[in-house]
Amino acid sequence: MIEPKKVLRTLLNRWDIIAHLFEQIADSSIALQELHYLIVTLIPQSEQSEVSNVIDSLLKVDILVPVANNPNRFEINSVIMEFVGYLKNEHRLGLSEEIEAYVKHLELLANKIAQAIQTGESSEFVKYAGELDRRMRDVIKKLQHDEKALEGIAEQAKMANKQIPLRQRYAEVISSWDEYIEPMVEMINPKGVFDRTVQLVENQLQNIIHKTDVVGFLIDEVEIVRQAQARMMEMEKVAQHSLKRGTEILLPLREEVRTNNTITQGASLALAIIRKQGIGYLNVENRVPLLALSQKNVVGSSASIEKYIHGLRGFEPTPNRFPSRRSDRKSLDKVITFDQVGEQVIKSLPIADIMTWLIENYAMVSTDNIIEWFSMFTRGDSFQKQRLTRKDYFTKTHRISLRSYQIFGKIYANSNR
Amino acid sequence: MPIQTDELKQVANIYRELLRGYHISHQDHEWYPELSHNQEQYQNLFDLLGYQLVCDPRGFYYFFPEESSSISLNKTAQRFAMIIFILIEIYADEGKDPQFILESEYIPCSDFAKIIKNKYQKLLEQVEVFNEQDIESKIFEKMVKFGFASEYMGRGYQMRPPIHRFFDVCLDLHKETQAKVAVEETST
């Protein structure tokens, strides 16, 4: 029997070497010579005797154990591996079959507890009830450990060198999905092994409680059974949560690989179609429509000329009534003269924006007159003015884009000139 | 929903770029953050103006054109699609993923010779691309104009997230083919 303190002391004293071995040979073994070389690199200038002492110390406390049938190769003790992995927060994904085996064992223990109740053997009852509780705790620990391992797998995949093809980078993601997540989904689904066993054990435990309530037998032990019931509920909750979390972590990565492969296959398909039937067959312009700014009133390249002519095909002129020579209709424009407008302008000075002022005050006047008056007011040096920024103005019929003026005051001609 | 125009400081620039067919992605530092923080407002605003702003979750925005506005861009879309399909195939033959096109630093101009000199020459002639200069002027320079790529230090072109629109064409073609095969198998 190895003293626990010796194991701990060796772990502490040789941690660097053990951590290094964990990185290198966690899933395999190491030859004596390689082990020797590793220790020399980690403890430079060490003598032969020192290296041998290190190896001996690891072997004495079963941190390193010889591989079966090959005394010159060594592997890390599985218990030590698990402990070191826990300390380094490195979790390795277990097998879904392990969980299945644990869960099936629970059923066996529940039957043994029921038997112990029947025969009235209190000590047997306590023994199996305790083991049931421990097993369920093991299942919970295993599920949580596997969840962490899946997180690690996903992180590693995402951080891997992007020059490596996705399928390679995500190989462990894909195998974890196929070999762990899918079997676990089947196990934990309603009517799966996990669910059936949990139902069975819960019923057994409930019967036991009912029996002891009725018969008044092993009353003290009822608490142990209730504790097992609570543990069972916790185990069920952890199983569902772990599976959900594992799926959330791996599914997007798995889909990324699938999408990637599909894109590559799709591109090859596209090129094959183009070779056989021409690019027009693919109808790319409708699959990926691109916006071209519609330039209704400007023609430039041949393509826009084509579009313009195409647009003209549907053109229909709107009928317009020309005024007759002897029309009694008086145009509003004939009533208002430029001089009249000029007088109004002078009365309204200063004007923040002459174009806006004209449109607001003479809304019913035709656009050409408005523009003509604007031009006359802003030409020459009759007014003190400042040019404004370009903007759009709207008469009753048109949109005009121009730079208007702010008019401060009237400049009267110098009579001495 | 009321539109808070004082939060939309870049609206004029964003509108101008989207209107000319440009796809805004995260490399457009001056516009993308404002678009993504005010996505709903911009969608509502452009909707009022008669434009459908597409907010692709893969990190880009563009105006979805009405049918009539895209007549003149058939050839452009075909050329873009052709080069993307060819690049996917070339890189797949080198053991690289389609994502590599996006994640690689840039596609060097020296690769254009690789494209034009081998089995893709006849394909490119279908879209009136005849040599390396055509690949650059008729395809990649146009891709820059539409936001599908950006120039990289005069050495090549860096592809941008909007090329996912062409990856989607590959996915759709694959799905259509699978559906056709499934129908044929059921009928036999």
Interface residues (C-beta under 8 A of the other chain):
Chain A: K162 Q163 P165 L166 R167 T259 N260 T262 I263 T264 Q265 G266 A267 S268 L269 A270 L271 I273 I274 R275 G278 I279 L282 V284 E285 R287 V288 P289 L290 L291 A292 L293 S294 A303 S304 E306 K307 H310
Chain B: L18 L19 R20 G21 Y62 F63 F64 P65 E67 S68 S69 S70 I71 S72 L73 N74 T76 A77 Q78 F80 A81 M82 I84 F85 I86 I88 E89 A92 G95 K96 D97 P98 Q99 F100 E103 K122 L123 Q126 V127 F146 R165 F166 F167 D168 V169 C170 L171 D172 L173 H174 T177
